[in-house]
Amino acid sequence: MAKLALLFLAAGKSSRFGGEPKILSKIGSNGESLFELSILQIKQHITIKQIHMVLNEENYSIIMEEVIKISKKYNLECKVTFNIQNIPSDRTKPWGTAEAAASAHEYITDQFLLLNSDDLYDTKTFQQINEKCKSNENYIIGFKLGNTLKNNNKANRGFITEKNGIVILNERLNIQREYFSNIILNQQYVSVNLFLLKPEILKMLYIQSLSFKQLHKMNTSIEAMLPDFINDLVNNKLINLKLIKTDGEWNGVTYKSDVEEVKHLLK
Protein backbone atom coordinates (compact mmCIF):
# COMPACT_ATOMS: atom_id res chain seq x y z
CA MET A 1 0.00 0.00 0.00
CA ALA A 2 1.36 3.42 -0.97
CA LYS A 3 2.45 5.69 1.89
CA LEU A 4 1.67 9.32 1.10
CA ALA A 5 1.13 12.73 2.62
CA LEU A 6 -2.13 14.57 1.86
CA LEU A 7 -2.15 18.27 0.98
CA PHE A 8 -5.63 19.80 1.07
CA LEU A 9 -6.15 23.27 -0.42
CA ALA A 10 -8.82 24.92 1.72
CA ALA A 11 -7.81 28.59 1.87
CA GLY A 12 -10.55 29.91 -0.42
CA LYS A 13 -13.16 32.38 0.80
CA SER A 14 -16.09 30.14 -0.32
CA SER A 15 -17.91 33.27 -1.48
CA ARG A 16 -20.26 31.30 -3.76
CA PHE A 17 -21.07 29.04 -0.81
CA GLY A 18 -21.99 31.79 1.63
CA GLY A 19 -18.56 31.93 3.24
CA GLU A 20 -18.78 28.60 5.08
CA PRO A 21 -15.94 26.07 4.58
CA LYS A 22 -17.12 23.63 1.92
CA ILE A 23 -14.87 20.90 3.32
CA LEU A 24 -17.18 20.74 6.36
CA SER A 25 -20.36 20.22 4.29
CA LYS A 26 -22.43 17.35 5.69
CA ILE A 27 -22.87 15.17 2.62
CA GLY A 28 -22.66 11.65 4.05
CA SER A 29 -25.73 9.51 4.74
CA ASN A 30 -24.90 9.64 8.46
CA GLY A 31 -23.93 13.29 8.52
CA GLU A 32 -20.28 12.78 7.58
CA SER A 33 -18.45 15.85 6.37
CA LEU A 34 -16.85 16.03 2.94
CA PHE A 35 -13.48 15.80 4.68
CA GLU A 36 -14.45 12.66 6.58
CA LEU A 37 -15.70 10.94 3.42
CA SER A 38 -12.45 11.87 1.66
CA ILE A 39 -10.41 10.27 4.43
CA LEU A 40 -12.61 7.16 4.36
CA GLN A 41 -12.02 6.81 0.62
CA ILE A 42 -8.29 7.40 0.78
CA LYS A 43 -7.40 5.21 3.74
CA GLN A 44 -8.83 2.09 2.07
CA HIS A 45 -5.93 2.09 -0.41
CA ILE A 46 -3.29 4.50 0.91
CA THR A 47 -1.39 4.72 4.18
CA ILE A 48 -1.67 8.35 5.27
CA LYS A 49 1.67 9.66 6.59
CA GLN A 50 0.60 13.28 7.03
CA ILE A 51 -2.44 15.49 6.64
CA HIS A 52 -1.55 19.08 5.81
CA MET A 53 -4.16 21.81 5.37
CA VAL A 54 -3.68 25.15 3.62
CA LEU A 55 -6.21 27.46 5.29
CA ASN A 56 -7.08 31.12 5.75
CA GLU A 57 -7.25 33.27 8.87
CA GLU A 58 -11.03 33.01 9.09
CA ASN A 59 -11.54 29.27 8.70
CA TYR A 60 -8.47 27.59 10.17
CA SER A 61 -9.75 26.95 13.70
CA ILE A 62 -13.06 25.33 12.73
CA ILE A 63 -11.48 23.22 9.97
CA MET A 64 -8.59 22.04 12.13
CA GLU A 65 -11.07 21.02 14.83
CA GLU A 66 -12.70 18.68 12.29
CA VAL A 67 -9.38 17.41 10.94
CA ILE A 68 -8.12 16.49 14.40
CA LYS A 69 -11.44 14.91 15.34
CA ILE A 70 -11.48 12.69 12.24
CA SER A 71 -7.81 11.70 12.56
CA LYS A 72 -8.53 10.51 16.11
CA LYS A 73 -11.83 8.84 15.16
CA TYR A 74 -10.07 6.57 12.65
CA ASN A 75 -6.84 6.19 14.63
CA LEU A 76 -4.73 7.68 11.87
CA GLU A 77 -1.13 7.53 13.01
CA CYS A 78 0.02 10.52 11.01
CA LYS A 79 1.22 14.08 11.42
CA VAL A 80 -1.49 16.75 11.25
CA THR A 81 -0.22 20.17 10.22
CA PHE A 82 -1.46 23.39 8.63
CA ASN A 83 -0.39 26.77 7.37
CA ILE A 84 -2.19 29.99 6.53
CA GLN A 85 -2.32 31.38 2.99
CA ASN A 86 -2.12 35.11 3.60
CA ILE A 87 -4.25 37.59 1.67
CA PRO A 88 -2.52 40.95 1.06
CA SER A 89 -4.43 44.01 2.26
CA ASP A 90 -4.92 45.24 -1.32
CA ARG A 91 -6.60 41.99 -2.44
CA THR A 92 -10.07 40.68 -1.65
CA LYS A 93 -9.19 37.01 -2.25
CA PRO A 94 -6.09 34.79 -2.11
CA TRP A 95 -3.46 34.65 -4.85
CA GLY A 96 -4.82 31.35 -6.19
CA THR A 97 -4.30 27.59 -6.10
CA ALA A 98 -0.66 27.60 -7.21
CA GLU A 99 0.33 30.04 -4.49
CA ALA A 100 -1.73 28.07 -1.96
CA ALA A 101 0.16 24.87 -2.76
CA ALA A 102 3.48 26.73 -2.76
CA SER A 103 2.80 28.10 0.71
CA ALA A 104 3.09 24.54 2.09
CA HIS A 105 6.63 23.97 0.81
CA GLU A 106 8.21 24.03 4.27
CA TYR A 107 5.83 21.44 5.73
CA ILE A 108 5.87 18.46 3.36
CA THR A 109 8.87 16.17 2.90
CA ASP A 110 7.21 13.08 1.38
CA GLN A 111 5.52 12.27 -1.91
CA PHE A 112 2.05 13.75 -1.53
CA LEU A 113 -1.44 13.84 -2.96
CA LEU A 114 -2.64 17.35 -3.68
CA LEU A 115 -6.43 17.61 -3.36
CA ASN A 116 -9.07 20.29 -3.61
CA SER A 117 -10.84 20.47 -0.27
CA ASP A 118 -14.27 20.82 -1.91
CA ASP A 119 -13.98 17.76 -4.17
CA LEU A 120 -14.78 14.09 -3.58
CA TYR A 121 -12.68 11.93 -5.86
CA ASP A 122 -14.00 8.33 -5.49
CA THR A 123 -12.52 5.22 -3.87
CA LYS A 124 -11.79 3.62 -7.26
CA THR A 125 -9.46 6.50 -8.07
CA PHE A 126 -7.34 5.99 -4.96
CA GLN A 127 -7.18 2.26 -5.70
CA GLN A 128 -5.74 3.06 -9.13
CA ILE A 129 -3.26 5.51 -7.63
CA ASN A 130 -2.04 2.84 -5.21
CA GLU A 131 -1.69 0.27 -7.98
CA LYS A 132 0.08 2.48 -10.54
CA CYS A 133 2.14 5.07 -8.70
CA LYS A 134 5.90 4.94 -8.17
CA SER A 135 7.66 6.93 -5.48
CA ASN A 136 10.08 8.57 -7.91
CA GLU A 137 7.47 9.88 -10.37
CA ASN A 138 4.97 12.76 -10.60
CA TYR A 139 1.41 12.15 -11.74
CA ILE A 140 -1.72 13.94 -12.77
CA ILE A 141 -4.93 11.99 -12.27
CA GLY A 142 -7.27 12.46 -15.20
CA PHE A 143 -11.04 12.03 -15.02
CA LYS A 144 -13.41 11.64 -17.95
CA LEU A 145 -14.90 15.04 -18.71
CA GLY A 146 -18.43 13.69 -18.43
CA ASN A 147 -17.73 12.38 -14.94
CA THR A 148 -16.85 15.89 -13.79
CA LEU A 149 -19.75 17.81 -15.37
CA LYS A 150 -22.77 16.33 -13.60
CA ASN A 151 -25.14 19.22 -14.28
CA ASN A 152 -25.16 22.29 -16.50
CA ASN A 153 -23.47 24.64 -14.05
CA LYS A 154 -20.43 26.45 -15.43
CA ALA A 155 -17.05 25.08 -14.38
CA ASN A 156 -13.32 25.31 -15.07
CA ARG A 157 -11.42 22.21 -16.20
CA GLY A 158 -7.85 21.48 -17.19
CA PHE A 159 -8.04 19.56 -20.49
CA ILE A 160 -5.27 16.96 -20.67
CA THR A 161 -3.25 16.26 -23.80
CA GLU A 162 -0.65 13.50 -23.82
CA LYS A 163 1.91 13.36 -26.64
CA ASN A 164 5.11 11.31 -26.67
CA GLY A 165 4.73 10.70 -22.96
CA ILE A 166 4.48 14.43 -22.16
CA VAL A 167 1.34 15.67 -20.43
CA ILE A 168 0.10 19.21 -21.11
CA LEU A 169 -2.82 20.99 -19.44
CA ASN A 170 -5.06 23.51 -21.16
CA GLU A 171 -7.25 25.35 -18.66
CA ARG A 172 -10.72 26.04 -20.05
CA LEU A 173 -12.96 28.39 -18.12
CA ASN A 174 -16.75 28.58 -17.71
CA ILE A 175 -17.56 25.45 -19.68
CA GLN A 176 -20.85 23.54 -19.47
CA ARG A 177 -21.83 19.94 -20.17
CA GLU A 178 -24.08 20.96 -23.06
CA TYR A 179 -21.07 22.29 -24.99
CA PHE A 180 -19.73 18.77 -25.66
CA SER A 181 -20.81 15.65 -27.53
CA ASN A 182 -21.15 12.32 -25.73
CA ILE A 183 -17.97 11.16 -27.46
CA ILE A 184 -15.97 14.05 -26.01
CA LEU A 185 -17.58 13.63 -22.59
CA ASN A 186 -16.45 9.99 -22.51
CA GLN A 187 -13.04 10.27 -24.18
CA GLN A 188 -11.54 13.59 -23.07
CA TYR A 189 -9.67 13.41 -19.77
CA VAL A 190 -9.45 16.47 -17.56
CA SER A 191 -7.78 17.58 -14.38
CA VAL A 192 -9.73 18.52 -11.28
CA ASN A 193 -6.54 19.38 -9.34
CA LEU A 194 -5.73 15.89 -8.14
CA PHE A 195 -1.96 15.39 -8.39
CA LEU A 196 0.56 12.96 -6.93
CA LEU A 197 3.83 14.85 -6.64
CA LYS A 198 7.31 14.70 -5.17
CA PRO A 199 7.89 17.24 -2.39
CA GLU A 200 10.57 19.24 -4.23
CA ILE A 201 7.89 20.48 -6.63
CA LEU A 202 6.46 22.64 -3.85
CA LYS A 203 9.72 24.54 -3.68
CA MET A 204 9.57 25.03 -7.46
CA LEU A 205 6.02 26.35 -7.15
CA TYR A 206 7.15 28.67 -4.39
CA ILE A 207 9.88 30.18 -6.56
CA GLN A 208 7.41 30.53 -9.44
CA SER A 209 4.85 32.22 -7.17
CA LEU A 210 7.37 34.80 -5.95
CA SER A 211 8.08 35.82 -9.53
CA PHE A 212 4.38 35.79 -10.43
CA LYS A 213 3.42 38.04 -7.52
CA GLN A 214 6.22 40.47 -8.27
CA LEU A 215 5.23 40.63 -11.94
CA HIS A 216 1.53 41.15 -11.17
CA LYS A 217 1.76 43.14 -7.94
CA MET A 218 -0.43 45.92 -9.35
CA ASN A 219 -3.15 43.51 -10.51
CA THR A 220 -5.43 42.80 -7.53
CA SER A 221 -7.70 40.33 -9.35
CA ILE A 222 -5.29 38.00 -11.20
CA GLU A 223 -4.79 34.53 -9.70
CA ALA A 224 -1.91 32.08 -9.87
CA MET A 225 -3.57 28.98 -11.32
CA LEU A 226 -2.01 25.61 -10.52
CA PRO A 227 -2.44 24.08 -14.03
CA ASP A 228 -0.54 27.02 -15.55
CA PHE A 229 2.32 26.65 -13.07
CA ILE A 230 2.51 22.88 -13.63
CA ASN A 231 2.55 23.44 -17.39
CA ASP A 232 5.47 25.84 -17.04
CA LEU A 233 7.45 23.24 -15.11
CA VAL A 234 6.72 20.61 -17.77
CA ASN A 235 7.51 22.95 -20.70
CA ASN A 236 10.80 23.98 -19.09
CA LYS A 237 11.65 20.29 -18.59
CA LEU A 238 11.92 20.76 -14.83
CA ILE A 239 9.49 17.91 -14.17
CA ASN A 240 8.07 14.94 -16.04
CA LEU A 241 4.37 14.46 -15.43
CA LYS A 242 2.72 11.09 -16.05
CA LEU A 243 -0.99 10.49 -16.51
CA ILE A 244 -3.13 8.09 -14.50
CA LYS A 245 -6.54 7.74 -16.16
CA THR A 246 -9.39 6.91 -13.84
CA ASP A 247 -12.93 5.81 -14.57
CA GLY A 248 -13.85 6.94 -11.07
CA GLU A 249 -16.63 9.35 -10.29
CA TRP A 250 -16.02 12.91 -9.15
CA ASN A 251 -18.29 15.19 -7.16
CA GLY A 252 -17.64 18.80 -6.27
CA VAL A 253 -19.30 21.30 -3.96
CA THR A 254 -19.37 24.87 -5.25
CA TYR A 255 -22.86 26.11 -4.44
CA LYS A 256 -25.24 25.36 -1.57
CA SER A 257 -27.48 23.53 -4.03
CA ASP A 258 -24.63 21.10 -4.74
CA VAL A 259 -24.83 19.64 -1.23
CA GLU A 260 -28.21 17.97 -1.74
CA GLU A 261 -27.24 16.91 -5.25
CA VAL A 262 -24.06 15.22 -4.03
CA LYS A 263 -25.97 13.56 -1.18
CA HIS A 264 -28.37 12.12 -3.73
CA LEU A 265 -25.58 10.93 -6.04
CA LEU A 266 -23.76 9.24 -3.18
CA LYS A 267 -26.86 7.26 -2.30
N, C-alpha and C positions, 0 to 999 in steps of 0.2 A: 504494500500500500504506500502510495506517495506521501511524503512528509513535507508539508508546505506551510508557509505563513499566509495569512489572509489580510489584504489591504482593502478596507471599505472606504469609498469616497462618500462622505455624508456631510459635507460642509456647505451645501447649497442652502439658500434661503427658503426653499419650498413655497415660493410666492404663489404659484398656481394651485397650491394645495392648502392655502390658508395660513401658511407659516408653520404648521406642525411638522415635525420630522416624519417623513414618509416611511422610514425604516421601522417605526414603531406602530405602523398601521396594523390593526387586528384583522388579519385575513384568513387565519386558520379556522377549521371547523370547531375547534375548542378554544378559540380566542387567542391563538398563537400570533405573535407579531411576525412581520415580514422577516425581521432579523432571525427570530427563532426558527422559522421554517427554512431559511437559508442554511443555518447551522445543521439542522436535521438532515438536509439534503447532502451537504458536503461531507459530514463526518461518516456517512455510510461507506465512502470510497477513499477518503483522504484523511491522514493523520494531521491534525491541526497543531502546528508548532507555536503559532503566535496569532493573535487577533489584534490588528492595529486599525484604529479609526481616525480618519481625518475629519475634524468637526469644526464648528464655528463657536464663537463666544456665547451665543444665545442657546445653542442646543446641546452643548457637550455634557452637562451634568445629567440631564434626563436620559440621554442616549447611553452614557457610560453606566448608569444605574441598571439599564436593561442588559447591556453587554455582560456586566459582572454577574448579574442574576442568572442569565442563561448559561454562562460558562460554569457556574457552580451547579446548576440544575443537572447538567449532563456530564459533570465530573471531567471537564476538559482540562487536561494537565498541560496548559500552555500559558505563555506570557500574554497579558492583556495590556495594551498600551494605546496612547492616543496623542495627537498633536492638534493644534489649532491652526486653521488656514486664516490668516489675517486679512481683513478687508481695509484697504487704505481709506483715509477720511474723505478723499475726493471721489470715491467709487460707491455705488449703491449695492453692488454685488461682488462676489469673489472674482479672482482673475481667471477662473475656469478650471476644467478637469485636469489639464496637463500640469498647471501650477499646484493644484491640490495634491496630485500624486507626488510631484517633486518635493513638496513640503515634508514628506515622510522619509526623505533619504537618509536621515541620521538614525532611524529607528529600526530598519529592516536589514537583516544580514543574511537571510536565506532566500532561496527561490520562493516566489510568492504569486498568489492569485490576486489580481486586481479586479475588484467588483464594484459595480454601481450599487449604492445602498438601497435604491428604490426598485431594484430588479430581482426577479426570482427566476433562476436559470434552469432548473429541472435536474433531478437526480441522475437521469441518463447521461447528461452532459458531464457531470463529475466522474461518472464511471468511465467514460471515454477518455477524459483527461488522465485518470489514473492508469489506464491501460496503455496510452500512447506517449505520455510525456517522458522526456529524459532530463536529468538534472542539469545538463550542460547546454540546453537549448532554450530558445524563447518562442512562445507560441501566441497566436491569436486564435480564439475559438469562434468559428463562423456558424451562424444560424441561418436556416432558410428564411428568406425575406418574408414569406407568407406566415411563418411561425412567429414573426415579431410585429406584424401589423394585424392585430386581431379585430380592430374596428376601423372606422374611417376617420379617426382623429389624426391630425397632422403630427409627424414625428421626424426626427433626424436619424439617419442611419449611415454607417460607414460601409460603402459597397466594396467588396473584396475582389481583387483581381490577382490571379496567380499565374506568373509566366516564368518559365525556366527556374522554378523553385523559389522565385522572389515574390513576396506578397506585398501588394500596394493597396492602400485604402483611399477611397474617394468619398469624402463626406458630402452627403446630399441632404439638404435641409427642407423641412416642411413638406415632406412627401406624404401621400395617402395611398391606402390599399387599392383604391379604384384606378390609380394611375397605371397599374401593371396587369399584364395578362397572367393567366394561371401558370403558364410555362415559366415566366420570369419569377413569379412568387415561389415556385417549387425548385427552381434551379439556381437562382442567384443567392449567394451567401453574403451575409452582412455581419458587421461587428456591432455589438451592443455593449462595448467596453468591458469585455471579459478577456483578460490576458493572463498568460502564465509567463513570468519574466524572471530573469536573474537580477539580483539586488543592485548590481552596478549600474543598471539602466536608470535607476532613480537619481543617481548622481548626474548622469547625462541629462536627464530631464531638468534637473535643478539648474545646471549650467545654461541650458537652452532657455529656461524661464527667466533667468536674470537678464539675458540679452533681449528677450521678447519684451519684458517690462520696461527696460531702458528705451528700446526703440519706440514703444507705444505709450510712453508715460503721459502724454497729453490726451490720449484717447481713453475716456472713462467708461466706454461701453464695450470695447473690444475684449474678447476672451481668448485665452490660450487653450485651444482644443486638443485633446489628447491624440486623436487620429492624425492630426497635422504634424504634431511633434514626433510621433512614431514613424510617420512617413519620412520625415527629414533624416532620422537616424538610419533608416533603411537605404534611402537614396544616397547618403554619404558613406554607405558601407561600414557604418559603425556597429550595426547589429544585423543579424540574419533572423528573419521572422518566419516561422513555419506555421502552416495552417492545420488546425484540427477541425474537421467538419462534423457537426453534430446534427442529428435529427431530433434533438430534444426540443421541448416546448420552452417558450419564454413568456413571462408575464411582467409587465411593468406598471408602476403606480405613478401617475403624473397628476391626475385630477381626483377630487373626492369621489366622483362617479366611478372611477376605476376600481375602488375598493370592493364594491358589491359585485362588479363584473369579474374580478379576479377570484373572489370567494366562490362565485358560481362556477367558474372554469375549473377551479381546484376540486370541486365536488365531482 
